[in-house]
């Protein structure tokens, strides 16, 4: 991927139902939850713009009108939308947006803030001729599946609860469009539990280890804490 802003595409997955947060945020999709007077998704878009992205694609489904109305008003043509008639999972959402994707792109989860240097991560991806690069953090978390590394390369994934200390995905990727050939059409499909494990033998999947952790607004506790300390989203 080139380092010029004109060909930088970022894709944000924002089509989930957000059921864990429904008790606090029921009138909008989870990525549109209010943080410091702005939707959480706005902070992600602003960060992408600060790194020179001029093409941002948001994959949406649940209560999609609120996303479209806000970003058309505030960002115009810089933000486009891929609409799922029903939630398709993380990989299914990409497959649904296939015609709108560049040959290489950055992919973010719409409910996660990652303090990473996108430019450095894209350079790492290109230098190592990767098919997929996964941003990783070291965390003791028995509720998260682990990513197994050998050197730079991802060689396995473990299910939740199997191990508590290791690398977990931060929900940020650089990806080649060609990997979408392995995703079935028109059904829900997951990146990390279905697509990536089937690619390990034949594809070059790399880990990009971050020095900092990530912020996930998926649970009520995390959301309320971020509301009190939203300045971390401004760095």
C-alpha positions in Angstrom: 0.0 0.0 0.0 1.3 3.4 -0.9 1.8 6.0 1.8 0.0 8.7 -0.1 -3.4 9.7 1.2 -5.1 9.6 -2.2 -5.2 5.8 -2.2 -5.7 5.0 1.4 -8.9 3.2 2.2 -10.1 2.4 5.7 -13.1 0.1 6.4 -15.0 0.3 9.7 -17.2 -2.6 10.7 -20.3 -1.1 12.4 -23.1 -3.5 11.6 -23.4 -5.4 14.9 -26.5 -5.4 17.1 -24.6 -4.3 20.3 -26.8 -6.4 22.6 -24.4 -6.1 25.6 -24.8 -2.3 25.6 -28.5 -2.2 24.9 -29.4 -1.4 28.5 -27.5 2.0 28.1 -27.7 2.6 24.4 -31.0 1.5 22.9 -31.8 4.2 20.3 -28.8 3.8 18.1 -26.1 1.3 17.0 -23.3 0.8 19.5 -20.6 2.6 17.5 -22.8 5.7 17.6 -23.0 5.7 21.4 -22.4 9.2 22.8 -18.9 9.9 24.2 -18.1 13.4 25.2 -20.9 14.9 23.1 -19.9 13.0 19.9 -20.6 9.5 18.6 -17.8 7.0 19.3 -17.5 6.3 15.6 -16.7 10.0 15.0 -13.5 9.7 17.0 -12.4 6.7 14.8 -13.1 8.7 11.6 -11.3 11.8 12.9 -8.2 9.7 13.7 -8.3 8.1 10.2 -8.5 11.5 8.6 -5.5 12.7 10.7 -3.5 9.9 9.2 -4.3 11.0 5.6 -7.2 8.6 4.8 -9.6 10.3 2.4 -11.7 7.2 1.6 -13.6 5.7 4.6 -16.2 3.0 4.1 -18.5 2.1 7.0 -20.3 -1.3 6.9 -23.7 -0.9 8.6 -26.9 -2.8 9.3 -28.7 -2.3 12.6 -30.3 1.2 12.8 -28.2 2.2 9.8 -30.1 5.5 9.2 -28.5 7.2 12.2 -25.0 6.4 10.9 -25.8 7.6 7.4 -27.5 10.8 8.5 -24.7 11.8 10.8 -21.8 11.2 8.5 -23.4 12.5 5.4 -24.0 15.8 7.3 -20.5 16.0 8.9 -18.2 14.4 6.4 -19.8 14.4 3.0 -18.1 12.3 0.3 -15.2 11.3 2.5 -17.4 8.6 4.1 -19.3 6.0 2.2 -21.5 3.1 3.3 -21.9 -0.6 2.6 -25.4 -1.7 3.8 -26.2 -5.2 5.0 -29.8 -6.1 4.9 -29.1 -8.4 7.9 -25.9 -8.6 10.0 -23.3 -10.7 8.2 -20.6 -11.0 10.8 -17.1 -9.4 10.4 -16.1 -11.4 7.3 -19.5 -11.4 5.7 -19.7 -7.7 6.0 -16.4 -7.4 4.0 -17.7 -9.8 1.4 -20.8 -7.7 1.0 -18.6 -4.6 0.4 -16.2 -6.4 -1.9 -17.0 -4.2 -5.0 -16.1 -1.0 -3.0 -12.7 -2.2 -1.7 -9.2 -1.4 -2.8 -6.6 -4.1 -3.3 -5.2 -3.2 0.1 -7.0 -1.5 3.0 -7.1 -0.9 6.7 -9.9 -2.6 8.7 -11.2 -1.4 12.1 -13.9 -2.6 14.5 -16.4 0.2 15.0 -16.6 -0.4 18.8 -12.9 -0.4 19.4 -10.3 2.4 19.7 -6.7 1.4 19.0 -3.9 3.8 19.6 -1.7 2.6 16.7 0.2 4.3 14.0 -1.7 3.3 10.9 1.1 4.4 8.6 3.7 2.3 10.3 1.4 -0.7 10.3 0.7 -0.4 6.6 4.4 -0.1 5.9 5.1 -3.3 7.9 2.3 -5.1 6.0 3.7 -4.1 2.6 7.4 -4.7 3.5 6.6 -8.3 4.6 4.3 -9.0 1.7 1.5 -10.0 4.0 -2.0 -11.1 3.1 -3.3 -10.0 6.5 -1.6 -8.1 9.3 -3.4 -8.3 12.7 -2.7 -5.7 15.4 -2.0 -7.5 18.7 -1.7 -6.6 22.4 -0.4 -8.7 25.2 -3.1 -9.2 27.8 -4.1 -11.5 30.6 -7.7 -12.1 29.6 -9.3 -15.6 29.9 -12.4 -14.2 28.1 -10.6 -13.5 24.9 -9.3 -15.9 22.3 -5.5 -15.9 21.8 -3.4 -15.4 18.7 -0.4 -17.7 18.5 2.8 -16.2 17.0 6.0 -17.8 15.8 8.3 -14.8 15.1 6.2 -12.4 13.0 3.8 -15.0 11.7 0.4 -16.0 13.1 0.3 -19.8 13.3 -2.8 -20.4 15.4 -5.8 -19.2 17.3 -7.1 -20.6 20.6 -10.7 -20.4 21.8 -11.8 -18.3 24.8 -11.0 -19.8 28.1 -8.2 -22.1 26.9 -5.4 -19.8 28.0 -5.3 -16.5 29.9 -2.0 -14.9 29.0 -0.9 -14.1 25.5 -1.6 -12.0 22.4 -5.1 -11.0 21.6 -6.4 -9.2 18.5 -6.9 -5.4 18.9 -9.6 -5.4 16.2 -7.3 -3.5 13.7 -6.0 -5.1 10.5 -4.3 -4.4 7.2 -5.7 -6.7 4.5 -5.4 -7.6 0.9 -8.6 -7.8 -1.0 -7.8 -11.2 -2.5 -8.4 -12.9 0.9 -12.2 -12.2 0.4 -12.2 -15.0 -2.2 -12.4 -17.5 0.7 -15.5 -15.9 2.2 -18.9 -17.3 1.3 -21.5 -15.0 0.0 -24.7 -13.8 1.7 -24.3 -15.5 5.1 -22.8 -14.6 8.4 -19.1 -15.4 8.6 -16.4 -14.5 11.1 -12.9 -13.2 10.4 -11.1 -14.7 13.4 -13.1 -17.8 14.2 -13.8 -18.9 10.6 -11.7 -17.2 7.9 -8.3 -16.7 9.4 -7.9 -20.3 10.8 -8.6 -21.7 7.3 -5.9 -19.4 5.8 -3.0 -20.1 8.2 -1.3 -22.8 6.1 -1.5 -21.1 2.8 -1.5 -17.4 3.5 1.0 -15.0 5.1 -0.8 -13.7 8.2 1.4 -11.5 10.4 1.1 -10.1 13.9 1.9 -6.5 14.5 2.5 -6.1 18.3 1.4 -2.8 19.9 2.9 -1.1 22.8 -0.4 0.2 24.1 -3.7 -1.5 24.8 -7.1 -0.9 23.1 -10.4 0.4 24.3 -13.6 -1.6 23.7 -16.9 0.0 24.4 -18.9 -3.2 24.1 -19.7 -3.7 27.8 -21.6 -1.2 30.0 -18.7 -0.9 32.4 -16.2 0.0 29.7 -18.7 2.4 28.1 -19.3 4.2 31.4 -15.6 4.4 32.2 -14.8 5.9 28.7 -17.6 8.5 29.2 -15.7 9.7 32.3 -12.3 9.6 30.6 -13.0 10.2 26.9 -9.8 12.4 26.6 -7.9 9.2 25.7 -9.7 9.2 22.4 -8.2 12.6 21.5 -4.5 11.6 21.4 
